[in-house]
Amino acid sequence: MATRFLTLPRAPSLPLQCAGVGLLVFVACLLGILARPTGYLSAFWPANAVMAGLLVRYPALGRHPAAWAAGAVGFVAADLATGASWAMALWLNAANLVDIVVVWQLLHRLDEPNRRLQRATSALYLLLASIAGSAVGALAGSGAGPVFFDAPWTQVLAMWFSTQLMNYLLLLPLVLAAPHADDPPPAPRKVPLALRLAPWGALAAGEGLRLLVSGPGSLVLPLPGLLWCAMSYRMFTSALVSAIVCSWLLVAVALGLLDLNFTPAHAGEVLSLRVGISLLALGPLAVACANAAGAETLRRLDHAVRHDGLTGALARQALLEQGHLGLRQSVADGGGMAVLMIDADHFKQINDRHGHHVGDQVLRALARVTAATLRPQDRLGRMGGEEFAVVLPGVSPAEAQAIAERLRAQVAMQVLATDAQGGDLYATLSIGVAHTDWMGQPVDMHALLLAADEALYRAKAQGRNRIALA
């Protein structure tokens, strides 16, 4: 029997992942230090959001002390490498780590959809965790103001809190919602090009108006475009757009395009700006979370409608649809298609002797073994009871027979369930095979199913545990 192997790249070991956390934190700290005005706190500090996001997204890292130690080393090493004293590096980065601990404690306990920002409540949880972490970190670090920056601790408290809140709301969504290899592909949508580009046009128009209109109200002019993007694109894309737009606002201030300065003398203006940017990012984030939750609900509903709840195989109507599509494609390609009708032999005896819960185990195991034996392009469906059907596109009659025989032999040697005494339960299959080459013209899916069903009954009449051809 041919066996298919899927080779996946091996994930790095946990120690290497912990070292990676330390390296990323070190690089993020250097970026923040480069954005720090001389002798004062940084206007952009991504390190806390990066580390907190990694530890929340990958729970094994968050539970491993080495990851925390590596992050701490990355923080301190970056400050020391750029000329900070040991006292300053230890004080400020202890506050950073306390900040991250609070955020991690509040977020890592959530279920995975909330951690991945796929629930309508996800934005609220993220906001509350960001506020709590920023407040605790600011309290821990504010005392460094009079010691290292010749600034009142209240001023450092406000600046630290507003900066961390802004960074968390801009960067945490990027880390938590970044695409993963196991994510289901997005549902294909036929959207005209003009509608796909419209959110970008609205965003560009808002940015253009912001450069023309003065005053604090100009801050929210890109908001309609950001909200449109949040409703149109996936979470990660929306979060990336928000981060770019809000970061550009910081750059515009730094370049003097807006009449604000990142210095202690303008702490009130800076506080107002950073809180405003935080809220500007929060609106699209909340919309994107609600949109992701709705899309996930629709995906689950579609899966429930199209799949059998017990075995996970396609439901009858969904299999018919797949069969019609496969038949149309096979005809267009000039090839053939086969349909298998499958019945578990003496299945009623399993239910009668061992109970329906054991029968359900057998059906689930049958579906699992069958799916593992078939090719990726084949489709398995449950027709009802213990009957299944398989659509085999692009096969010759000989290939269809070989697949049916391989499936029958594979199931016959598998333990499908255990009884109340712990005994192994086996089952055999009777299979009817119908192929388009054996049918009259024109041929359709219903005719193939009927022919395969008639062949299945002949297989059962001839003694079961065999295949019969239409």
C-alpha distance (Angstrom), angle and dihedral (degrees) to the residues before:
residue distance angle dihedral
M1 . . .
A2 3.78 . .
T3 3.77 113.8 .
R4 3.81 124.7 -157.4
F5 3.77 119.7 -142.8
L6 3.79 124.3 -162.5
T7 3.79 111.3 -155.2
L8 3.79 115.1 -155.3
P9 3.78 125.5 -174.6
R10 3.77 110.5 -97.7
A11 3.80 113.4 -109.1
P12 3.81 115.4 -119.8
S13 3.78 115.4 -96.9
L14 3.79 117.7 -97.0
P15 3.84 93.8 -106.1
L16 3.81 89.6 53.8
Q17 3.80 90.1 48.6
C18 3.82 89.9 51.7
A19 3.79 90.0 49.9
G20 3.79 88.1 50.1
V21 3.80 89.7 55.7
G22 3.79 90.2 54.0
L23 3.81 92.3 48.3
L24 3.81 93.6 48.7
V25 3.80 91.1 48.2
F26 3.82 90.4 49.7
V27 3.83 92.0 51.8
A28 3.81 92.4 44.5
C29 3.81 90.0 50.8
L30 3.79 91.1 52.0
L31 3.81 89.5 52.6
G32 3.79 89.6 51.1
I33 3.79 93.2 46.9
L34 3.81 90.8 51.8
A35 3.82 87.9 54.8
R36 3.80 92.2 49.4
P37 3.82 116.5 108.4
T38 3.78 111.9 -124.6
G39 3.78 109.4 -75.7
Y40 3.78 97.1 -1.6
L41 3.80 145.2 82.8
S42 3.80 120.4 -68.9
A43 3.80 122.0 -97.1
F44 3.83 89.6 -148.5
W45 3.79 120.0 35.7
P46 3.82 112.7 167.9
A47 3.81 98.2 166.1
N48 3.82 97.8 87.3
A49 3.80 93.7 49.1
V50 3.81 92.2 45.6
M51 3.81 94.5 51.0
A52 3.80 94.9 41.6
G53 3.81 90.8 47.5
L54 3.81 93.6 51.0
L55 3.81 93.4 48.3
V56 3.82 92.2 47.7
R57 3.79 95.4 44.4
Y58 3.81 94.2 46.9
P59 3.83 106.4 41.5
A60 3.82 93.9 -171.8
L61 3.80 88.8 62.3
G62 3.78 92.9 48.7
R63 3.80 90.9 53.8
H64 3.82 93.9 48.7
P65 3.84 116.0 89.6
A66 3.80 90.0 -153.1
A67 3.82 90.8 65.4
W68 3.79 90.8 54.5
A69 3.80 91.3 45.7
A70 3.80 91.9 49.7
G71 3.80 90.6 49.9
A72 3.81 91.2 49.9
V73 3.80 90.7 50.8
G74 3.81 90.2 49.7
F75 3.81 91.3 52.9
V76 3.80 96.1 48.2
A77 3.81 95.1 39.9
A78 3.82 92.3 54.7
D79 3.80 92.5 52.5
L80 3.79 93.6 45.4
A81 3.81 91.6 46.8
T82 3.80 90.4 55.8
G83 3.79 96.2 49.7
A84 3.80 104.9 -90.7
S85 3.78 119.6 145.4
W86 3.78 121.3 -111.4
A87 3.80 90.7 -112.1
M88 3.80 93.2 52.7
A89 3.81 93.9 43.6
L90 3.81 93.5 49.8
W91 3.80 95.7 44.6
L92 3.81 98.3 46.2
N93 3.78 94.9 41.5
A94 3.78 93.9 46.2
A95 3.80 85.4 57.9
N96 3.82 89.7 48.3
L97 3.81 91.3 52.6
V98 3.81 92.5 47.9
D99 3.80 87.3 51.7
I100 3.82 91.3 51.9
V101 3.82 93.1 46.2
V102 3.80 90.6 56.9
V103 3.81 93.5 48.8
W104 3.80 91.9 45.8
Q105 3.81 93.2 48.2
L106 3.80 91.5 52.7
L107 3.81 97.9 43.9
H108 3.80 107.2 34.5
R109 3.82 91.7 64.0
L110 3.80 91.5 61.9
D111 3.79 121.1 97.0
E112 3.79 116.9 -95.6
P113 3.84 97.0 -100.8
N114 3.80 89.5 56.1
R115 3.80 91.3 45.7
R116 3.81 88.7 51.6
L117 3.84 90.8 48.1
Q118 3.80 93.6 -114.4
R119 3.80 98.6 130.3
A120 3.79 130.0 78.2
T121 3.83 88.0 -122.0
S122 3.82 94.5 50.9
A123 3.80 95.0 92.1
L124 3.80 90.7 52.6
Y125 3.81 92.5 51.1
L126 3.79 90.3 47.5
L127 3.80 92.0 49.7
L128 3.81 93.8 48.8
A129 3.82 92.6 47.3
S130 3.81 91.1 47.4
I131 3.81 92.3 50.0
A132 3.80 92.5 47.5
G133 3.79 95.0 46.3
S134 3.80 93.5 44.6
A135 3.82 92.1 48.5
V136 3.81 94.7 48.8
G137 3.80 92.5 44.7
A138 3.81 91.1 48.2
L139 3.79 91.5 51.4
A140 3.81 90.8 49.4
G141 3.78 94.3 47.5
S142 3.81 102.4 35.7
G143 3.79 92.9 85.6
A144 3.81 88.6 66.5
G145 3.81 89.9 68.3
P146 3.82 98.7 80.4
V147 3.83 91.7 37.4
F148 3.80 102.3 49.2
F149 3.82 108.1 11.4
D150 3.81 103.7 33.6
A151 3.81 88.6 -125.4
P152 3.82 131.4 125.8
W153 3.79 113.3 -95.0
T154 3.82 90.6 -125.2
Q155 3.78 90.0 58.5
V156 3.80 92.0 49.7
L157 3.80 89.3 46.8
A158 3.80 91.8 56.3
M159 3.80 94.7 43.0
W160 3.81 93.8 46.4
F161 3.80 93.5 47.5
S162 3.81 95.4 47.9
T163 3.80 93.3 45.1
Q164 3.79 95.3 50.1
L165 3.80 93.2 44.0
M166 3.79 90.3 52.5
N167 3.80 93.3 46.3
Y168 3.78 93.1 48.2
L169 3.80 94.0 50.5
L170 3.81 91.8 46.4
L171 3.81 101.3 41.9
L172 3.82 109.0 24.6
P173 3.84 92.1 68.4
L174 3.82 89.6 54.2
V175 3.81 92.4 54.9
L176 3.81 96.5 40.8
A177 3.81 96.6 44.3
A178 3.81 99.3 38.8
P179 3.83 110.4 132.6
H180 3.80 116.7 -91.7
A181 3.78 127.8 -155.9
D182 3.82 91.0 -119.6
D183 3.81 95.0 52.8
P184 3.82 114.1 116.7
P185 3.81 112.3 -110.5
P186 3.80 115.3 -102.3
A187 3.76 115.9 -96.0
P188 3.81 109.7 -99.1
R189 3.77 112.4 -108.8
K190 3.79 127.1 -170.6
V191 3.78 100.2 -139.5
P192 3.81 120.2 163.9
L193 3.78 114.4 -112.4
A194 3.80 91.8 -117.0
L195 3.81 91.4 57.9
R196 3.82 92.0 46.3
L197 3.80 90.2 54.1
A198 3.82 96.7 40.0
P199 3.87 95.4 87.2
W200 3.80 89.7 53.3
G201 3.78 90.2 50.0
A202 3.79 91.4 51.6
L203 3.79 90.0 48.4
A204 3.81 92.6 49.8
A205 3.80 90.5 48.5
G206 3.81 91.1 52.1
E207 3.79 91.6 49.1
G208 3.79 90.8 49.0
L209 3.79 91.6 51.0
R210 3.79 90.7 49.1
L211 3.78 90.6 58.7
L212 3.81 90.6 49.8
V213 3.79 100.5 41.1
S214 3.79 118.2 66.7
G215 3.77 128.3 -155.6
P216 3.79 134.7 63.4
G217 3.80 92.1 -70.9
S218 3.79 90.2 70.4
L219 3.78 87.3 75.7
V220 3.82 93.0 78.5
L221 3.80 99.0 43.1
P222 3.86 93.3 100.8
L223 3.82 90.4 51.1
P224 3.85 97.0 95.0
G225 3.79 90.1 52.8
L226 3.81 92.0 46.8
L227 3.80 91.2 50.1
W228 3.80 90.6 49.0
C229 3.80 90.3 51.1
A230 3.82 89.7 49.3
M231 3.80 90.4 54.0
S232 3.81 93.9 44.9
Y233 3.80 106.5 41.2
R234 3.77 139.2 47.0
M235 3.79 121.1 -86.1
F236 3.80 97.0 -99.3
T237 3.81 93.3 49.0
S238 3.78 91.6 48.2
A239 3.82 91.9 48.1
L240 3.80 90.6 48.6
V241 3.80 91.8 51.5
S242 3.81 91.4 49.0
A243 3.81 91.5 48.7
I244 3.82 91.7 50.4
V245 3.81 94.1 47.5
C246 3.79 94.6 46.2
S247 3.80 92.4 44.0
W248 3.78 89.1 51.6
L249 3.81 87.7 55.7
L250 3.81 89.3 56.2
V251 3.80 90.2 48.7
A252 3.82 90.6 49.1
V253 3.78 89.7 54.2
A254 3.80 91.9 47.1
L255 3.84 90.3 50.6
G256 3.78 91.6 50.7
L257 3.81 95.5 -111.4
L258 3.80 86.9 127.5
D259 3.78 122.4 41.9
L260 3.82 97.0 -113.4
N261 3.81 132.5 104.1
F262 3.80 132.8 -154.0
T263 3.78 96.8 -134.7
P264 3.81 133.8 111.6
A265 3.81 89.5 -108.6
H266 3.80 90.1 65.5
A267 3.79 98.3 41.6
G268 3.81 93.7 133.3
E269 3.79 93.3 54.4
V270 3.79 91.8 44.4
L271 3.79 92.2 50.2
S272 3.80 90.7 50.1
L273 3.80 92.2 47.9
R274 3.80 95.6 48.8
V275 3.79 94.1 46.8
G276 3.80 87.9 48.1
I277 3.80 91.5 51.8
S278 3.80 89.8 47.9
L279 3.80 91.3 54.3
L280 3.80 90.8 43.2
A281 3.81 88.7 57.6
L282 3.81 93.1 42.7
G283 3.82 96.4 62.2
P284 3.82 97.0 58.0
L285 3.81 89.3 39.9
A286 3.81 91.6 56.8
V287 3.80 90.9 47.1
A288 3.82 92.0 47.9
C289 3.83 91.0 49.9
A290 3.80 91.6 50.8
N291 3.81 89.8 46.2
A292 3.81 91.4 50.1
A293 3.80 90.7 48.7
G294 3.79 90.9 51.3
A295 3.81 92.4 47.6
E296 3.81 90.7 49.5
T297 3.81 91.0 49.7
L298 3.80 91.1 51.0
R299 3.80 90.7 47.4
R300 3.79 91.3 52.0
L301 3.80 91.9 47.0
D302 3.79 90.9 49.3
H303 3.80 90.5 48.9
A304 3.81 91.3 48.7
V305 3.80 91.5 50.4
R306 3.80 94.7 45.9
H307 3.81 99.1 40.9
D308 3.77 136.4 59.5
G309 3.78 109.5 -108.6
L310 3.82 95.5 -140.7
T311 3.80 103.9 44.3
G312 3.80 104.2 18.9
A313 3.82 90.6 -126.3
L314 3.78 119.7 133.4
A315 3.78 116.3 -79.6
R316 3.80 117.2 -113.6
Q317 3.81 96.5 -99.5
A318 3.80 93.0 45.3
L319 3.82 90.6 50.5
L320 3.81 90.1 50.7
E321 3.80 90.0 52.2
Q322 3.81 91.2 49.2
G323 3.79 89.6 46.7
H324 3.81 92.9 52.3
L325 3.80 90.4 49.9
G326 3.81 92.5 46.7
L327 3.80 91.9 48.1
R328 3.80 92.1 49.8
Q329 3.80 90.8 49.4
S330 3.80 93.1 46.3
V331 3.80 91.2 51.8
A332 3.80 90.8 48.1
D333 3.81 90.6 50.3
G334 3.79 92.3 47.1
G335 3.81 91.9 -119.6
G336 3.77 135.2 113.8
M337 3.77 138.3 -103.8
A338 3.78 132.2 -153.2
V339 3.79 134.5 -158.6
L340 3.81 124.4 -153.8
M341 3.79 122.0 -157.9
I342 3.81 109.7 -158.9
D343 3.79 130.2 -166.8
A344 3.82 127.7 -177.1
D345 3.80 106.6 -126.9
H346 3.83 117.5 -118.6
F347 3.79 91.3 -7.0
K348 3.82 92.0 154.2
Q349 3.81 89.0 63.4
I350 3.82 90.0 57.0
N351 3.79 90.8 54.1
D352 3.80 92.9 44.5
R353 3.83 96.1 47.5
H354 3.78 102.0 35.3
G355 3.78 106.5 20.8
H356 3.77 134.1 -105.4
H357 3.80 93.7 -81.2
V358 3.82 88.9 63.4
G359 3.79 89.3 45.3
D360 3.79 88.7 54.4
Q361 3.81 89.4 52.6
V362 3.79 89.6 52.8
L363 3.81 92.7 50.3
R364 3.80 92.2 49.2
A365 3.80 90.7 48.6
L366 3.81 91.4 48.0
A367 3.80 90.6 53.0
R368 3.79 91.6 46.8
V369 3.81 95.0 49.2
T370 3.79 92.2 43.9
A371 3.81 93.4 50.4
A372 3.82 90.8 48.6
T373 3.81 91.4 51.1
L374 3.80 96.8 48.9
R375 3.79 127.6 80.8
P376 3.82 120.1 -98.9
Q377 3.80 92.1 -106.3
D378 3.83 94.4 51.3
R379 3.80 120.7 99.2
L380 3.81 126.4 -142.0
G381 3.80 122.2 -160.8
R382 3.77 136.7 175.2
M383 3.77 112.5 -127.4
G384 3.80 95.6 -173.5
G385 3.79 139.5 -63.6
E386 3.80 109.1 1.2
E387 3.83 94.2 -22.7
F388 3.79 121.4 109.3
A389 3.79 132.8 176.8
V390 3.79 130.2 -153.4
V391 3.80 127.8 -158.7
L392 3.83 113.5 -149.6
P393 3.81 110.4 -169.6
G394 3.80 121.6 -166.5
V395 3.82 98.9 17.3
S396 3.77 134.0 130.7
P397 3.82 120.0 -130.8
A398 3.81 90.2 -102.4
E399 3.81 91.8 50.7
A400 3.79 91.3 49.0
Q401 3.82 91.1 52.5
A402 3.81 90.9 47.8
I403 3.81 92.1 51.5
A404 3.80 91.6 48.0
E405 3.81 91.9 49.5
R406 3.78 92.4 46.5
L407 3.79 90.2 51.0
R408 3.82 92.6 48.6
A409 3.80 92.3 49.8
Q410 3.80 94.1 44.7
V411 3.80 94.3 52.3
A412 3.81 92.8 45.5
M413 3.80 92.7 61.8
Q414 3.83 97.5 43.0
V415 3.80 125.1 98.4
L416 3.80 101.4 -128.4
A417 3.82 101.5 -178.9
T418 3.79 143.7 -19.7
D419 3.79 127.3 -116.4
A420 3.80 127.5 -131.2
Q421 3.81 90.9 -84.5
G422 3.80 92.7 51.3
G423 3.80 94.8 -103.3
D424 3.80 120.3 149.6
L425 3.79 117.7 -109.0
Y426 3.79 122.9 -151.6
A427 3.80 132.3 -176.2
T428 3.76 136.8 -166.8
L429 3.78 131.0 -144.9
S430 3.76 135.4 -132.3
I431 3.80 110.8 -155.0
G432 3.78 132.3 -167.3
V433 3.81 117.2 -159.4
A434 3.81 126.2 -157.4
H435 3.80 124.5 177.9
T436 3.78 131.1 -170.3
D437 3.82 90.8 -123.8
W438 3.80 89.5 63.5
M439 3.80 94.9 50.0
G440 3.77 131.9 85.7
Q441 3.80 120.0 -112.4
P442 2.93 131.7 -63.4
V443 3.80 97.3 34.3
D444 3.79 126.3 -170.1
M445 3.80 136.9 -177.5
H446 3.79 94.4 -99.7
A447 3.80 91.5 54.3
L448 3.80 91.3 49.6
L449 3.80 91.5 50.7
L450 3.80 91.8 48.5
A451 3.80 92.2 49.6
A452 3.82 91.9 47.1
D453 3.82 90.1 48.1
E454 3.80 91.6 52.8
A455 3.82 89.6 49.4
L456 3.81 89.3 49.9
Y457 3.79 91.2 56.6
R458 3.80 90.2 51.1
A459 3.81 89.7 52.0
K460 3.80 90.1 52.6
A461 3.79 92.1 45.8
Q462 3.80 90.5 51.4
G463 3.81 92.8 58.5
R464 3.83 106.2 -74.7
N465 3.83 127.6 -109.6
R466 3.79 90.7 80.2
I467 3.79 143.0 88.5
A468 3.81 126.4 -111.6
L469 3.79 127.9 -165.6
A470 3.79 125.8 -132.3
